[in-house]
Amino acid sequence: MRRNDRSILPGFGLSLGFTVVYLSLLVLIPLSTLVLKSASLTWQQFWAEITSPRVLAAYRLSFIASGSAAFINAIFGLVVAWVLTRYRFPGRAVIDGLVDLPFALPTAVGGVALTALYAPNGWIGQLLGRMGVKAAFTPLGIVIALTFIGLPFVVRTVQPVLQAVSGETEEAAATLGASRWATFTRVILPSILPALLTGFALAFARGLGEYGSVVFISGNMPMKTEIAPLLIMTKLEQFDYAGATAIAVGMLVLSFALLLAINAIQWSSHRGAGDA
């Protein structure tokens, strides 16, 4: 079959050129400037900067908290998307709109609200305190903040895929004797897994760079509740631009490696679902 040369958008050459220029201005040039700025350090200075105990503690907290929040959102975001997609009930439109609230709400406002709720004298903080759990000014508070800002990424990524999954497929599995759990794990989950992994990756990436909602609830204690973005801001306030960019480059490399691994898993699962 002959390929149609007519296209709504301009030809491949012009479209590709615009894409490269656009991405260069927004992504490549700023990132290259980051690398060039950190190049003012020698390799020994750069390595000493990114492997200092304080920096490693900030890296560890940022990645663990972001991964934990993304994992929580992957589970409960799927549940929220399932309810909004498969059921009709009063107030559904309100709940659907509330999912996007972290997108519209300034992150600093969200951080202040979460701190007021989960502080020892807050409404939820008092209840947790009676159970011996302290949320605010601990790593748990950071996970709570990152879960708050990451939920919409999972819900809005999985929701349209669930809408596209036909209910007839589930009915066919039920008529063949499959249980609800077997239908979900063998029919529905393989179809939505690539979208779920995409939502996880988006929530994880968003959490790594989050600053506004975390800075209030974390307590910002070095070696305990200090995240990498906050440490970078501290370096900038001290006019240590080379040190700040060195920490940023280290975080960039680690983030890119993890996101590349997640995308590889997503591509593999998508290919497996296509072959099936």
C-alpha positions as CSV (number, residue, x, y, z in Angstrom):
1,M,0.0,0.0,0.0
2,R,1.4,3.4,-1.0
3,R,2.0,5.8,1.8
4,N,0.1,9.0,1.7
5,D,2.5,11.9,1.4
6,R,0.0,14.5,2.4
7,S,0.0,15.5,6.0
8,I,-1.8,17.9,8.2
9,L,1.4,19.1,9.8
10,P,4.5,20.2,7.7
11,G,6.9,17.7,6.3
12,F,9.2,15.5,8.4
13,G,12.2,17.7,7.9
14,L,10.5,20.9,9.1
15,S,8.7,19.2,12.0
16,L,11.9,17.4,13.1
17,G,13.9,20.7,12.9
18,F,11.3,22.5,15.0
19,T,11.3,19.7,17.6
20,V,15.0,19.7,17.9
21,V,15.2,23.5,18.3
22,Y,12.3,23.5,20.8
23,L,13.8,20.8,22.9
24,S,17.2,22.3,22.8
25,L,16.0,25.7,24.1
26,L,13.9,24.1,26.9
27,V,16.0,21.1,27.9
28,L,19.3,20.5,26.2
29,I,20.9,24.0,26.6
30,P,19.9,24.4,30.3
31,L,21.2,20.9,31.1
32,S,24.4,21.5,29.2
33,T,24.9,24.8,31.1
34,L,24.5,22.8,34.3
35,V,27.2,20.4,33.2
36,L,29.6,23.2,32.1
37,K,29.1,25.0,35.4
38,S,30.1,21.9,37.4
39,A,33.1,21.4,35.1
40,S,34.8,24.3,36.9
41,L,35.5,21.7,39.6
42,T,38.3,19.1,39.2
43,W,37.2,15.5,39.1
44,Q,38.5,15.0,42.7
45,Q,36.5,18.0,43.9
46,F,33.4,16.9,42.0
47,W,33.6,13.4,43.4
48,A,34.2,14.7,46.9
49,E,31.2,17.0,46.6
50,I,28.7,14.4,45.5
51,T,29.9,11.7,47.8
52,S,30.1,13.7,51.0
53,P,27.9,12.1,53.9
54,R,25.5,15.0,53.8
55,V,24.9,14.8,50.1
56,L,24.6,11.0,50.1
57,A,22.0,11.2,52.9
58,A,20.0,13.8,50.9
59,Y,20.2,11.6,47.8
60,R,19.1,8.5,49.7
61,L,16.2,10.3,51.3
62,S,15.0,11.9,48.0
63,F,15.1,8.7,46.1
64,I,13.6,6.5,48.8
65,A,10.8,8.9,49.6
66,S,10.0,9.6,45.9
67,G,10.0,5.9,45.2
68,S,7.8,5.1,48.2
69,A,5.3,7.9,47.3
70,A,5.2,6.8,43.7
71,F,4.6,3.1,44.7
72,I,1.8,4.2,47.0
73,N,0.2,6.3,44.3
74,A,0.5,3.4,41.8
75,I,-1.7,1.3,44.1
76,F,-4.2,3.8,45.4
77,G,-4.2,5.9,42.2
78,L,-5.2,2.7,40.3
79,V,-8.1,2.3,42.8
80,V,-9.2,5.9,42.4
81,A,-9.0,5.6,38.6
82,W,-11.0,2.3,38.7
83,V,-13.8,3.9,40.9
84,L,-14.0,7.0,38.7
85,T,-14.1,4.9,35.5
86,R,-16.3,1.9,36.4
87,Y,-18.9,3.4,38.8
88,R,-21.5,6.2,38.7
89,F,-22.4,7.8,42.0
90,P,-23.4,11.2,43.5
91,G,-20.4,13.5,43.8
92,R,-18.4,11.6,41.2
93,A,-17.6,14.8,39.3
94,V,-16.5,16.5,42.5
95,I,-14.1,13.7,43.3
96,D,-12.8,13.7,39.8
97,G,-12.1,17.4,40.0
98,L,-10.3,17.0,43.4
99,V,-7.8,14.7,41.8
100,D,-6.4,17.6,39.8
101,L,-6.2,19.9,42.9
102,P,-2.5,19.2,43.5
103,F,-1.9,20.4,39.9
104,A,-3.6,23.8,40.5
105,L,-2.6,24.3,44.1
106,P,0.7,26.1,44.7
107,T,3.1,23.5,46.2
108,A,4.0,25.9,49.1
109,V,0.3,26.2,50.0
110,G,0.0,22.4,50.0
111,G,3.1,22.1,52.2
112,V,1.7,24.5,54.8
113,A,-1.7,22.7,54.8
114,L,-0.1,19.3,55.2
115,T,2.2,20.6,58.0
116,A,-0.8,22.1,59.8
117,L,-2.6,18.8,59.6
118,Y,0.2,16.4,60.4
119,A,2.1,18.5,63.0
120,P,2.0,17.1,66.6
121,N,-0.8,19.6,67.4
122,G,-2.6,19.2,64.1
123,W,-5.9,17.3,63.6
124,I,-4.3,14.2,62.1
125,G,-1.0,14.6,63.9
126,Q,-2.7,14.4,67.3
127,L,-4.4,11.1,66.3
128,L,-1.1,9.7,65.0
129,G,0.6,10.9,68.2
130,R,-1.7,8.8,70.3
131,M,-0.5,5.8,68.4
132,G,3.1,6.7,68.8
133,V,3.5,7.8,65.2
134,K,5.1,11.2,64.3
135,A,4.5,12.3,60.7
136,A,5.6,16.0,60.4
137,F,9.3,16.8,60.5
138,T,10.2,13.1,59.7
139,P,10.8,11.2,56.5
140,L,7.2,10.0,56.8
141,G,6.0,13.6,56.4
142,I,8.1,13.8,53.2
143,V,6.5,10.7,51.8
144,I,3.0,12.1,52.6
145,A,3.8,15.4,50.8
146,L,5.2,13.6,47.7
147,T,2.2,11.3,47.7
148,F,-0.1,14.3,47.7
149,I,1.6,16.0,44.7
150,G,2.1,12.7,42.7
151,L,-1.4,11.2,42.8
152,P,-2.8,13.0,39.7
153,F,0.0,11.7,37.5
154,V,-1.1,8.1,38.1
155,V,-4.9,8.7,38.0
156,R,-4.8,10.7,34.8
157,T,-2.5,8.3,33.1
158,V,-4.4,5.1,34.0
159,Q,-7.9,6.5,33.7
160,P,-8.2,6.8,29.9
161,V,-6.7,3.3,29.5
162,L,-9.3,1.8,31.8
163,Q,-12.0,3.6,29.8
164,A,-10.7,1.9,26.7
165,V,-10.7,-1.6,28.2
166,S,-14.0,-3.1,27.0
167,G,-16.3,-4.5,29.7
168,E,-17.1,-7.3,27.2
169,T,-13.7,-8.7,27.8
170,E,-14.3,-9.0,31.5
171,E,-17.7,-10.6,30.8
172,A,-16.1,-13.1,28.5
173,A,-13.5,-14.1,31.1
174,A,-16.3,-14.5,33.7
175,T,-18.3,-16.8,31.4
176,L,-15.2,-18.9,31.0
177,G,-15.1,-19.4,34.8
178,A,-12.4,-16.9,35.7
179,S,-12.6,-15.4,39.1
180,R,-12.5,-11.7,39.7
181,W,-8.9,-11.8,40.8
182,A,-7.9,-13.9,37.8
183,T,-9.8,-11.5,35.4
184,F,-8.0,-8.5,36.9
185,T,-4.5,-10.1,36.9
186,R,-4.7,-11.8,33.5
187,V,-7.0,-9.6,31.5
188,I,-7.1,-6.1,32.9
189,L,-3.7,-5.6,34.5
190,P,-1.6,-6.5,31.3
191,S,-3.6,-3.9,29.4
192,I,-3.1,-1.1,31.9
193,L,0.5,-2.0,33.1
194,P,2.3,0.2,30.6
195,A,0.1,3.2,31.6
196,L,0.6,2.3,35.3
197,L,4.3,2.3,34.9
198,T,4.2,5.6,33.1
199,G,2.2,7.1,35.9
200,F,4.7,5.7,38.4
201,A,7.6,7.2,36.5
202,L,5.9,10.6,36.3
203,A,5.1,10.6,40.0
204,F,8.6,9.5,40.8
205,A,10.2,12.1,38.6
206,R,7.9,14.8,40.1
207,G,8.8,13.8,43.6
208,L,12.6,13.9,42.9
209,G,12.4,17.6,42.0
210,E,9.8,18.7,44.5
211,Y,10.7,21.5,46.9
212,G,7.8,23.7,47.9
213,S,5.5,21.1,49.5
214,V,8.4,19.3,51.3
215,V,10.4,22.2,52.7
216,F,7.7,22.9,55.4
217,I,6.8,19.4,56.5
218,S,10.3,17.9,56.4
219,G,11.9,20.0,59.2
220,N,15.0,20.3,57.0
221,M,17.4,18.6,59.4
222,P,20.8,17.7,57.7
223,M,21.5,14.0,57.6
224,K,17.9,13.2,58.7
225,T,15.1,15.1,56.8
226,E,17.1,17.2,54.2
227,I,16.2,16.4,50.6
228,A,18.5,17.0,47.7
229,P,16.7,20.0,46.2
230,L,16.8,21.7,49.5
231,L,20.5,21.1,49.8
232,I,21.0,22.5,46.3
233,M,19.1,25.7,47.4
234,T,21.3,25.9,50.5
235,K,24.4,25.8,48.3
236,L,23.0,28.5,46.1
237,E,22.2,30.7,49.0
238,Q,25.9,30.3,50.1
239,F,27.0,31.3,46.6
240,D,28.5,27.9,46.1
241,Y,27.3,27.6,42.5
242,A,29.8,24.9,41.5
243,G,28.9,22.7,44.5
244,A,25.2,23.2,43.8
245,T,25.5,22.2,40.1
246,A,27.7,19.2,41.1
247,I,24.9,17.9,43.3
248,A,22.4,18.6,40.6
249,V,24.4,16.8,38.0
250,G,24.8,13.8,40.3
251,M,21.1,13.7,40.9
252,L,20.4,14.1,37.2
253,V,22.6,11.1,36.3
254,L,20.9,8.9,38.9
255,S,17.4,10.1,38.0
256,F,18.1,9.4,34.3
257,A,19.4,5.9,35.0
258,L,16.4,5.0,37.1
259,L,13.9,6.5,34.6
260,L,15.6,4.7,31.8
261,A,15.2,1.4,33.6
262,I,11.5,2.2,34.3
263,N,11.0,3.0,30.6
264,A,12.7,-0.2,29.6
265,I,10.4,-2.2,31.8
266,Q,7.4,-0.3,30.4
267,W,8.5,-0.9,26.8
268,S,9.0,-4.6,27.6
269,S,5.6,-4.9,29.2
270,H,3.9,-3.1,26.3
271,R,5.7,-5.3,23.8
272,G,4.6,-8.4,25.8
273,A,1.0,-7.2,25.9
274,G,1.1,-6.5,22.1
275,D,2.5,-10.0,21.4
276,A,-0.3,-11.5,23.5
